[in-house]
Every structure is written in C-alpha cells, then in structure tokens.
Amino acid sequence: MPHSLCILVFLLALASKSLPITAQISSFAGLTLRRRSYTTIAAAMGDDSGMDAVQRRLMFDDECILVDENDNVVGHDTKYNCHLMEKIEKENLLHRAFSVFLFNSKYELLLQQRSATKVTFPLVWTNTCCSHPLYRESELIAENTLGVRNAAQRKLLDELGIPAEHVPVDEFTPLGRMLYKAPSDGKWGEHELDYLLFMVRDVAVNPNPDEVAGIKYVNQEELKELLRKADAGEEGLKLSPWFRLVVDNFLFKWWDHVQRGTLNEAIDMKTIHKLI
C-alpha cells in the first residue's frame, strides 16, 4: 500500500474517535517518530537482534571501567563495545575484570558452566565467577581493592544466588592481577586486566539460569581430569581462556596454600602478569 494511502486510512480510522483532529495528527506524528526510533535501534543492533534479552540489557546498560596496562582508570564504555574484537584491536580497549575462586571447607573449588545465552564463551566451564566491576562509585574504590571486591560480591549473588552475607567483602583475598586477550568468535572477545580473588567459605548456591548452565565442586585431581578431557576434546568440554591461564600459571600452587592455610604468603598485587 502506498505511504500516502496508509496515512489516509490511519486518519479515517481516527476520525471515528472523539479526539480532536489536531490531537489525532499529533498522535500519528508521535507514532511515526517512535517507529523511526525503533527502526534506528534495530539497524544499530544489526545481526545482534537475536541476542538474548537479558544479555542485551547487560551489554548496553553496564559500563565497564577502561584502564591502561598499568591499571590506571582512563574512562568507561558499554560492555558491548568492550567485547567487540574490532574495537579491542583498533582502539586497544582494555577493561578491568575479576575472577573469583571460591572453595568450600573441604578445599574443593566451585566451578560454573556459562549459560548457552552468554554472548562471549557460551557453555564453557570456568572458575566460580568471572565478571567486571562497573563504572559506579562503589566499584571504583581503589583502596584495598574494595571496588573490585564489592563487584565480586554483587555478581556472586547475580549469577549463583549466593547471599552477600555468605561472601563478606573483607574475606576475599586478592592474590594477583593478570592482563590477557582472547577472542571468543569472529566478533566477540575479551581484553581484560583481571583481579584474581580467593575465598574459603561454605555457601548456599542457587544458580541463575540466565547466567549459569551448571555447577560442580572439584578437588585437584578432578580438575586435572577436566583439563585432560578438554585437551583431548572429549565430551565437547571446553574451558574459558582466562581460567586456563590461571590454571596453567598459578592455580595449583595457590590451591596448596589454601589447604595449608598460608594463602597470604602467595599475595602479589604489585605485579601485573601479562599473559597475552
């Protein structure tokens, strides 16, 4: 139907209502503007239109903290932009992140499998919780890494349903920082300065299916078997690249400290390990 005829039909339909014609025309103009707005949004989304609604909201609402390679804050940008490989490569976007390693009283490590709807690295197995402090006052606090610890507590609740009182911020032990880059697919990837946080607590876990597909506690030998399966390509098992970097460079020696109660001896927050 020609555009002019569509307008005529619309105005005739409105004529049967009690609104004055000026209000009717204004309403039509408003609808036209909104239609153009939705069209613009859809065009901007492009082939992301099929993205899960929860993940889309997080991608566009959450603002990551941009840092330089010395971990100095240099700005902020959407989670969406921070994970586009094109922007990572062209603009060298680097954002702050954290990875939580939560052990129970038997010194077993809680792992999670990322949900199928995650934009980056769906269905891979990884450490307890991996995410980003956001560009907000409570998560920008530099003193004693409090901002990062606040973010970790928030995200443990969001992803795994772990109540904040089960993971007090002052019981996280920041052990170190690493800088890495890893593509997820042709479009998405990670470029993070990652804080590695350890805690030993027995907690209640109630995973959020929008974020987590599965969980399991493992001891050291069980983790080594998972590594073997991932390396052999068995059962389609995959590990996140940041988790594998921590496993290959730090985890087992730090795990020994956890079991001996000497974790403080392993702390090195001065060094930024560049594992690109």
PLY file of the C-alpha trace (Angstrom):
ply
format ascii 1.0
element vertex 276
property float x
property float y
property float z
element edge 275
property int vertex1
property int vertex2
end_header
0.00 0.00 0.00
1.44 3.44 -0.92
2.62 5.54 2.01
0.12 8.35 1.30
-2.77 5.87 1.28
-1.58 4.41 4.61
-1.79 7.91 6.11
-5.28 8.44 4.73
-6.52 5.11 6.15
-4.99 5.94 9.51
-6.65 9.39 9.62
-10.04 7.98 8.58
-9.79 5.42 11.36
-9.04 8.13 13.87
-11.93 10.27 12.60
-14.38 7.84 14.15
-12.90 8.57 17.59
-13.62 11.52 19.86
-10.12 13.03 19.76
-9.80 16.41 18.02
-8.13 16.13 14.65
-5.09 18.10 15.86
-4.56 15.59 18.67
-5.06 12.76 16.19
-2.41 14.16 13.86
-0.06 14.72 16.81
-0.58 11.11 17.88
0.20 9.92 14.36
3.33 12.07 14.26
4.43 10.64 17.58
3.92 7.11 16.30
5.93 7.92 13.21
8.79 9.28 15.30
8.74 6.24 17.56
8.66 3.94 14.54
11.73 5.70 13.17
13.40 5.40 16.57
12.73 1.65 16.73
13.99 1.29 13.18
17.19 3.10 14.10
17.70 0.86 17.12
17.07 -2.26 15.07
19.57 -1.09 12.44
22.16 -0.41 15.13
21.64 -3.88 16.56
22.11 -5.44 13.13
22.73 -9.15 13.46
22.55 -8.83 17.26
18.74 -8.71 17.09
18.61 -12.36 18.13
20.64 -11.72 21.28
19.03 -12.94 24.49
17.06 -10.09 26.11
18.83 -10.37 29.47
22.27 -10.39 27.86
21.32 -7.46 25.59
20.30 -5.40 28.60
23.58 -6.15 30.35
25.57 -5.42 27.20
24.09 -1.93 26.77
23.27 -0.90 30.36
26.51 -1.97 32.06
29.50 0.38 31.80
32.89 -1.29 32.20
35.92 0.52 33.63
38.54 1.24 30.97
42.15 1.07 32.18
45.64 1.29 30.74
48.17 -1.53 31.06
49.21 -0.18 34.47
45.60 -0.42 35.72
45.02 3.34 35.77
41.40 4.29 35.04
41.18 6.08 31.69
37.43 6.08 31.03
34.40 3.84 30.65
32.35 2.22 27.90
29.49 -0.21 27.43
30.06 -3.90 27.96
29.01 -4.27 24.31
31.81 -2.08 22.98
34.39 -3.52 25.37
33.83 -7.01 23.96
33.82 -6.21 20.24
37.08 -7.58 18.81
37.07 -4.81 16.20
37.18 -2.14 18.91
39.60 -4.14 21.05
42.03 -4.35 18.15
41.55 -0.86 16.68
41.20 1.13 19.90
43.07 -1.20 22.26
40.13 -1.14 24.66
41.20 -2.75 27.92
38.76 -3.12 30.82
39.02 -4.15 34.44
37.67 -7.56 35.44
37.74 -10.06 38.28
37.77 -13.84 38.64
36.55 -15.42 41.88
37.83 -18.79 43.09
35.54 -19.98 45.88
36.48 -23.07 47.91
34.35 -24.96 50.43
35.62 -26.21 53.79
36.85 -29.41 52.09
39.02 -27.18 49.86
37.06 -28.09 46.76
36.78 -25.40 44.10
33.35 -24.35 42.83
33.20 -24.25 39.01
30.42 -22.98 36.79
29.41 -23.65 33.20
28.39 -20.44 31.49
24.86 -20.36 30.08
24.12 -21.00 26.42
22.84 -17.41 26.04
26.10 -15.74 27.12
27.43 -13.54 24.34
31.07 -14.49 24.94
32.22 -18.06 25.57
28.80 -19.73 25.97
28.72 -23.17 27.65
32.40 -23.17 28.62
33.44 -24.27 32.11
35.24 -21.73 34.21
36.06 -20.67 37.76
33.36 -19.76 40.26
32.50 -16.32 38.89
34.03 -14.05 36.24
32.77 -10.55 35.55
33.56 -6.82 35.69
33.45 -4.06 38.26
31.17 -1.39 36.80
31.74 2.32 36.42
29.94 3.27 39.62
31.18 4.81 42.85
31.04 1.65 44.97
33.05 -0.37 42.43
35.67 2.27 41.63
37.09 2.35 45.17
40.81 1.69 44.79
41.76 1.37 48.46
42.39 -2.28 49.37
40.74 -3.27 46.05
37.39 -2.60 47.74
35.64 -1.66 44.49
36.57 -4.97 42.87
35.55 -6.90 45.99
32.18 -5.10 46.07
31.63 -6.07 42.45
32.52 -9.70 43.15
30.01 -9.90 45.98
27.32 -8.37 43.74
27.98 -10.76 40.89
28.11 -13.89 43.05
24.54 -13.06 44.01
23.50 -12.24 40.43
24.98 -15.37 38.87
24.95 -18.00 41.59
22.38 -16.71 44.07
24.97 -16.65 46.86
23.73 -14.25 49.58
26.00 -11.30 50.30
26.33 -12.32 53.95
27.82 -15.66 52.84
30.66 -13.89 51.00
31.71 -10.86 53.10
33.84 -8.45 51.10
36.58 -8.43 53.74
37.06 -12.20 53.33
38.09 -12.04 49.67
41.84 -12.43 49.29
43.13 -10.64 46.16
46.17 -12.69 45.10
47.27 -11.03 41.89
46.40 -9.42 38.55
46.83 -10.63 35.00
46.37 -8.98 31.63
45.22 -11.14 28.74
43.44 -11.03 25.39
41.25 -13.82 24.00
38.85 -13.95 21.02
35.55 -15.75 21.58
34.50 -15.90 17.92
34.91 -13.67 14.88
33.01 -10.79 16.51
33.44 -11.03 20.28
36.34 -11.40 22.66
38.00 -10.34 25.90
40.79 -7.91 26.69
40.95 -7.66 30.46
43.05 -6.68 33.39
41.79 -9.39 35.71
41.88 -9.37 39.53
42.16 -12.90 40.95
40.16 -13.25 44.18
40.17 -16.29 46.51
37.83 -17.18 49.36
37.17 -20.26 51.52
33.53 -20.39 52.65
30.67 -22.86 52.74
27.85 -21.07 50.93
24.30 -21.58 49.69
24.20 -21.70 45.88
21.12 -21.09 43.73
22.32 -20.56 40.13
20.60 -18.05 37.85
19.79 -19.92 34.59
20.23 -16.72 32.57
23.89 -16.79 33.58
24.81 -20.34 34.58
24.12 -23.70 32.91
25.70 -25.90 35.58
27.94 -26.01 38.65
30.23 -28.52 40.31
32.77 -28.69 43.11
36.08 -30.33 42.21
39.24 -31.32 44.05
42.65 -31.03 42.43
42.56 -34.49 40.85
39.07 -33.94 39.45
40.16 -30.65 37.92
43.17 -32.35 36.32
40.77 -34.86 34.74
38.66 -31.99 33.37
41.80 -30.48 31.89
42.68 -33.79 30.25
39.21 -34.10 28.72
39.29 -30.51 27.45
42.72 -31.07 25.88
41.53 -34.31 24.27
38.28 -32.76 23.03
36.22 -35.33 24.95
32.53 -34.78 25.71
32.68 -31.39 23.98
34.17 -29.98 27.18
35.71 -26.52 26.89
37.34 -24.23 29.44
37.39 -20.44 29.39
40.73 -18.98 28.27
41.19 -16.88 31.42
40.55 -19.90 33.66
43.06 -21.93 31.68
45.65 -19.18 32.04
45.17 -19.14 35.81
45.31 -22.95 35.95
48.50 -23.13 33.89
50.31 -20.32 35.70
49.07 -20.08 39.28
46.18 -22.21 40.48
47.67 -25.42 41.82
50.42 -23.73 43.84
47.86 -21.28 45.24
45.49 -24.18 45.99
48.25 -25.77 48.08
48.47 -22.54 50.06
44.68 -22.65 50.57
44.95 -26.14 52.06
47.91 -25.22 54.27
46.27 -22.00 55.48
49.18 -19.92 54.13
47.38 -18.08 51.32
48.69 -14.69 52.44
52.19 -15.83 51.51
51.13 -16.01 47.84
49.79 -12.43 47.56
51.45 -10.27 44.90
49.30 -7.29 43.95
52.22 -5.22 42.67
52.89 -7.32 39.57
50.59 -7.30 36.54
51.24 -10.61 34.77
50.96 -10.04 31.02
49.79 -13.33 29.54
48.73 -12.20 26.07
0 1
1 2
2 3
3 4
4 5
5 6
6 7
7 8
8 9
9 10
10 11
11 12
12 13
13 14
14 15
15 16
16 17
17 18
18 19
19 20
20 21
21 22
22 23
23 24
24 25
25 26
26 27
27 28
28 29
29 30
30 31
31 32
32 33
33 34
34 35
35 36
36 37
37 38
38 39
39 40
40 41
41 42
42 43
43 44
44 45
45 46
46 47
47 48
48 49
49 50
50 51
51 52
52 53
53 54
54 55
55 56
56 57
57 58
58 59
59 60
60 61
61 62
62 63
63 64
64 65
65 66
66 67
67 68
68 69
69 70
70 71
71 72
72 73
73 74
74 75
75 76
76 77
77 78
78 79
79 80
80 81
81 82
82 83
83 84
84 85
85 86
86 87
87 88
88 89
89 90
90 91
91 92
92 93
93 94
94 95
95 96
96 97
97 98
98 99
99 100
100 101
101 102
102 103
103 104
104 105
105 106
106 107
107 108
108 109
109 110
110 111
111 112
112 113
113 114
114 115
115 116
116 117
117 118
118 119
119 120
120 121
121 122
122 123
123 124
124 125
125 126
126 127
127 128
128 129
129 130
130 131
131 132
132 133
133 134
134 135
135 136
136 137
137 138
138 139
139 140
140 141
141 142
142 143
143 144
144 145
145 146
146 147
147 148
148 149
149 150
150 151
151 152
152 153
153 154
154 155
155 156
156 157
157 158
158 159
159 160
160 161
161 162
162 163
163 164
164 165
165 166
166 167
167 168
168 169
169 170
170 171
171 172
172 173
173 174
174 175
175 176
176 177
177 178
178 179
179 180
180 181
181 182
182 183
183 184
184 185
185 186
186 187
187 188
188 189
189 190
190 191
191 192
192 193
193 194
194 195
195 196
196 197
197 198
198 199
199 200
200 201
201 202
202 203
203 204
204 205
205 206
206 207
207 208
208 209
209 210
210 211
211 212
212 213
213 214
214 215
215 216
216 217
217 218
218 219
219 220
220 221
221 222
222 223
223 224
224 225
225 226
226 227
227 228
228 229
229 230
230 231
231 232
232 233
233 234
234 235
235 236
236 237
237 238
238 239
239 240
240 241
241 242
242 243
243 244
244 245
245 246
246 247
247 248
248 249
249 250
250 251
251 252
252 253
253 254
254 255
255 256
256 257
257 258
258 259
259 260
260 261
261 262
262 263
263 264
264 265
265 266
266 267
267 268
268 269
269 270
270 271
271 272
272 273
273 274
274 275
